[in-house]
């Protein structure tokens, strides 16, 4: 099948009158496209030009995978929907593989097509993506997944036999049905290899397929829930229905400004919509942080609150009883907690380099573990140290300068006169240990390093032993 045959086949599909408007949008986009046969394109791709779009199609792929007019219409509508959603104008995100972004955008696009244009699921999705393999099952619609599970799971039979449009309406209008569907899919995902957070994946899976969403907000949510090293390691091998190139000169367009980050020289300011860290990670971090800080905070307790009296009202028990009895107190008793002494507080340095992109989303939740022991400002670093307030860290507002160098951290801590600092990093950096170790010893600096490591990262800590009094690893 060549490109012309693909177009003719797609136009032969009968559509219901209520979706003719959606089909008209697809045809309008295709009318503005320059079609090219391109053997170097794995499947298909569409790019935005100044006035026209360029649609590239691998004719060998469509000859093998496009079996009927429904497949043909779906493939063309898929590419057109990327233009409608303006995916080509999204900025490139430093440190996030293109395959991850393309998977997220494909999921959103496929859901929009099956909810608004096609009644039946095209067979091409079943041939490309297996329902029992992660992460490719994310690109298989929930309707197909429930139909597959219905044979072995009586609970799944409740949701089998629906179209995507009907299923989306049920899940959107009935919270109990949504919770039931999530439980069924979560049980299925928990049995698959490579899945350690099925509850998050189920949420993002159903949202992507069943809910209309603005592309920027959707992509932020997808990355927040899914972009961790163990989840994206095998995603490059998945066949996607397009390679959707985005602009690399995106700092002046409206998507970049609304996104909240821009490329300025070598600096990238990325703001993400954050969520609390997973409970397991939070528990492990708290335990590791306590071990890392034990030499500093051992046997130290918060100072007792300060008691005072004044004429300013205070909701103490004594005053409440008096006022209930109709007596207005002359003075009120106050008990105000006192801040920890500076020597009992921790100066925190957060690694915001590119290799930490998947973990910086958790910094806000992890920072709360330190509570009042956290000294302000917080310091962020990649190749240089910058000041950040607690509010910036909680919002995820971090700035990176590309690489990773530990030397600026040590130099900055010594310059500030700090006696003890806590460094959070993944350890992906090198340095001249003799020179740096001597500077640390001469300054009497106590450097405690807390490493957030992927499960497959090397475990050698030898390069840190020359400068740190303690190194603690957290596998996440």
Buried (B, 14 or more C-beta within 10 A) or exposed (E): BEBEBBBEBBBEBEEEEEBEEBBEBBBEBBEEBEBEEBEEBBBBBBBBEEEEBBBBBBBEBBEEBBBBBBBBBBBBBBBBBBBBBBBBBBBBBEBBBBBBBBBBBBBBBBBBBBBBBBEEBBBBBBEBBEBBBBBBBBBBBBBBBBBBBBEEBEBBBBBBEBBBBBBBBBBEEEEEBBEBBBEBBBBBBBEBEEBBBBBBBBBBBBBBBBBEBEBBEBBBBBBBBBBBBBBBBBBEEBEBBBBBBBBEEBBEBEBBEEBBBBBEEEBBBBBBEBBEBBEEBBEBBBEBBEEBBEEBBEEEEBEEEEEEEEEEEBEBEEBEEBEEEEEEBEEBBBEEEEEBEEEBBBBBBBBBBBBBBBBBBBBBBBBBBBEEBBBEBBBBBBBBBBEBEBEBBBBBBBBBBBEBBBBBBBBBBBEEEBEBBBBBBBBBBEBEBEEBBEBBEEBEBBBBBBBBBBEEBEEEBEBBEBBBBBBBBBBB
